[in-house]
């Protein structure tokens, strides 16, 4: 699928997310202030941060789809990781702020039994809205390998639980357990902080060019393909992620009497077979004579 089509799909989802979060934020903050519900107000504040994170996600996806240029020969895909890290900071700040305020109200006894059923209705609408956003953001992020959109989807998944907790807290508050309102605020803040850390950790790992355990299969596949194509001693193999795809650098050895064309044919075979996975960004192969004695400490070999 062409980048322009992908950009259009990602922008559409991001715009839907901003509009939905804006509507939910206004509704929850208004109801929280009118009914003096810490849980509903906190949920509204959290949703308000989602407007910023959705906007950040939109900007990151647009930047990441730009083609490579002189200053960025590997492209701009890392912008999505940066966007996801910004999201993690915003969510973390919201979680800490919520924790401090909720603990203050719980300790000082600044809570009361809520009146009316509007807070319960808002919580139900919030669960429905967040479920809708999680579904479209996660499926779209996975389909188009958008890290920032997947990070935003995880935040929406977190919000589904938060809104469910708000519904529980408001319900228990209305039957006389007034302290449940700020207590739910404390629980919500802990969940928010946890999700912020998970998003930060995952994207920091990728920005450091690290691979997850479940992605290490790519090395086994590289060694297998090298053997099938007749390459000797694949070594100095280094793999990193560029966007959602693998960027591969490696050295191989060939028989010293082999012609340049024959050696080049081996590299073409390797690139063709690796690219069959549809998950390869680029492959760079350096050819050396058999039993080359250079000291090359970086990267992996089939024995290490």
C-alpha positions, 0 to 999 in steps of 0.5 A: 500500500502506498504511503499516501494511502497509509497517511490518509488512514492514520490521519482519519483515525487520529482525527476521530480520536481527537474529536471523540476525546474532546467530546468525552473530556468536556462531558466528564469535566463538566459533570465532575465539577457540577457534582463534585466527583473526584473520580469523574473529574479525574477521568475527565482530566485524563481524557483531556490529556488524551486530546494532546496525545492524539494530536501528538500521534497525528503529527508523528505519523505524518512526519514518519511517512516522509521519504528519506532525505540528505539529513535523514537517509534512513527516513523519518520513522523514528518520529513515531517512537519520539511521539510515543515517548512524549505520550508517555511523559504526558500520561505519567504527569497526569497520573502523578498529579491525580495521585497527589490530589486523590490522596489529599482528599482521601486523607483530609476527608474532603469527600461527599455522597454524590447526587443524581445519576448523571455521573454514572451515565457519563462513566458508561458513555466513557467506557463505550467511547474508549472501547471504540477508540481502542478498537480502531486505533489498535487494529489500524496501528498494527495493520500499518505498523504505527508505534505511536498509534499502538501506544495511544491504543494502549492508553485507550485500553487503560482508559476503559478500565479507568472509566469502569473503575469510575462507574464502580466508585460512583456507584458505591459512593451513591450507596453511602461509601463516600470515601470510594470516590477519592479512593478510586482516584488513587487506584486510577493514578497507579494504573495511569503511571504503570501504563506510562512506564510501559510505553516509555520503556518499549519505545526507549528500547527501540530507539536504542536499536534493541530488539524484543525477545519475540523478534530475535527470530530474524537472526535465525532466518538470516543465517538460514538464508545465507546457508541456502544461498551459498554464503560462508560464515555470516557474521557481524550481523546487526539488526535494528528496527526502522519503523515496523521493519528490520534494517540488516547489516552483515558480513559474509565470506565467499571462496577467494577464487569466486568472481565479483559477479558470482559473489554479487549473485549470492548477495542478491539471493540473500536479499531476495529471500529475506525480503520475502518476509515483507518485514525488511526495510533494507539489507546491506551485505559486505563480502569478504574472502573465505577465512578472513582474519580481520578483528570484527567485534560487533554484531552476531555470528551463527556461533555467538 
